[in-house]
Amino acid sequence: MTNSPTKAGKSLPATVFKENFPFVELALKLLNKESILQYQAEERTLITFRLATARYRIKDLLDNMHLDTIAPVAKIEQLKKELNEYMQTNAYEKCKSMGDVVKMHMNQTLRTNLKLVKRNVGKRKR
């Protein structure tokens, strides 16, 4: 992740991977901020419902990712540092593996949506 100038001279957010620059530039060019925020909210809601329906499979996957070495330690440390800065937290410091980082990030970004799903699931059972 890097903060880099685009062709138009604007800086991209630090959370953009250089491989995604063309897609981010296109979105920034064609969509206004409100539309982008709406798409983000919709995607987070869809991801949350997918997580809720496949929670046991996701848990098994994250448990295996926690135990496996799927990324070099240097990359894990870099990602932890950058996510702590971006999310304005120290929550990622506790992560020991890439699986831990993924799980923490899912919890951090989907927290509000997860609370809503838990509330709605509880209402359906009554």
HUWOHU-V860525 format. One record per residue. N is the residue number from 1. RES is the residue in three letters. SS is DSSP state (A for helix, B for strand, O for the rest). PHI is phi in whole degrees, -180 to 180 (999 if undefined). PSI is psi in whole degrees, -180 to 180 (none if undefined). Layout:
BEGIN
N&RES&SS&PHI&PSI / N&RES&SS&PHI&PSI
END
This chain:
BEGIN
1&MET&O&999&142 / 2&THR&O&-156&157 / 3&ASN&O&-100&113 / 4&SER&O&-139&146 / 5&PRO&B&-71&146 / 6&THR&O&-90&178 / 7&LYS&O&-63&-31 / 8&ALA&O&-81&-3 / 9&GLY&O&93&-7 / 10&LYS&O&-81&151 / 11&SER&B&-89&140 / 12&LEU&O&-87&152 / 13&PRO&O&-60&154 / 14&ALA&O&-64&-16 / 15&THR&O&-87&7 / 16&VAL&O&-96&124 / 17&PHE&O&-75&142 / 18&LYS&A&-57&-30 / 19&GLU&A&-66&-22 / 20&ASN&A&-97&-1 / 21&PHE&A&-49&-48 / 22&PRO&A&-59&-38 / 23&PHE&A&-70&-41 / 24&VAL&A&-66&-43 / 25&GLU&A&-60&-43 / 26&LEU&A&-64&-45 / 27&ALA&A&-63&-43 / 28&LEU&A&-65&-32 / 29&LYS&A&-74&-39 / 30&LEU&A&-98&-22 / 31&LEU&O&-116&146 / 32&ASN&O&-87&167 / 33&LYS&A&-59&-40 / 34&GLU&A&-63&-41 / 35&SER&A&-65&-42 / 36&ILE&A&-62&-46 / 37&LEU&A&-63&-39 / 38&GLN&A&-65&-44 / 39&TYR&A&-63&-41 / 40&GLN&A&-61&-45 / 41&ALA&A&-63&-43 / 42&GLU&A&-64&-43 / 43&GLU&A&-65&-41 / 44&ARG&A&-63&-38 / 45&THR&A&-65&-45 / 46&LEU&A&-62&-44 / 47&ILE&A&-62&-42 / 48&THR&A&-62&-43 / 49&PHE&A&-67&-36 / 50&ARG&A&-64&-42 / 51&LEU&A&-61&-42 / 52&ALA&A&-65&-39 / 53&THR&A&-78&-25 / 54&ALA&O&-117&30 / 55&ARG&A&-58&-36 / 56&TYR&A&-73&-38 / 57&ARG&A&-67&-41 / 58&ILE&A&-65&-42 / 59&LYS&A&-60&-46 / 60&ASP&A&-60&-43 / 61&LEU&A&-62&-48 / 62&LEU&A&-65&-37 / 63&ASP&A&-62&-42 / 64&ASN&A&-68&-39 / 65&MET&A&-63&-35 / 66&HIS&A&-63&-39 / 67&LEU&A&-83&-24 / 68&ASP&O&-93&154 / 69&THR&O&-95&95 / 70&ILE&O&-105&-2 / 71&ALA&O&-153&150 / 72&PRO&O&-64&148 / 73&VAL&A&-55&-40 / 74&ALA&A&-61&-39 / 75&LYS&A&-70&-38 / 76&ILE&A&-63&-46 / 77&GLU&A&-63&-41 / 78&GLN&A&-62&-47 / 79&LEU&A&-65&-42 / 80&LYS&A&-58&-47 / 81&LYS&A&-62&-47 / 82&GLU&A&-68&-38 / 83&LEU&A&-70&-38 / 84&ASN&A&-59&-44 / 85&GLU&A&-65&-48 / 86&TYR&A&-66&-43 / 87&MET&A&-85&-4 / 88&GLN&O&53&57 / 89&THR&O&-150&172 / 90&ASN&O&-117&12 / 91&ALA&A&-60&-31 / 92&TYR&A&-76&-15 / 93&GLU&A&-59&-31 / 94&LYS&A&-73&-17 / 95&CYS&O&-70&133 / 96&LYS&O&-107&-18 / 97&SER&O&-140&169 / 98&MET&A&-64&-34 / 99&GLY&A&-60&-40 / 100&ASP&A&-64&-41 / 101&VAL&A&-64&-45 / 102&VAL&A&-61&-47 / 103&LYS&A&-61&-45 / 104&MET&A&-63&-42 / 105&HIS&A&-67&-39 / 106&MET&A&-62&-43 / 107&ASN&A&-64&-42 / 108&GLN&A&-66&-45 / 109&THR&A&-83&-24 / 110&LEU&A&-109&8 / 111&ARG&A&-51&-52 / 112&THR&A&-63&-45 / 113&ASN&A&-64&-39 / 114&LEU&A&-63&-39 / 115&LYS&A&-63&-41 / 116&LEU&A&-66&-42 / 117&VAL&A&-64&-44 / 118&LYS&A&-60&-41 / 119&ARG&A&-64&-44 / 120&ASN&A&-70&-36 / 121&VAL&A&-64&-42 / 122&GLY&A&-63&-35 / 123&LYS&A&-70&-35 / 124&ARG&A&-68&-31 / 125&LYS&A&-73&-19 / 126&ARG&O&-75&none
END
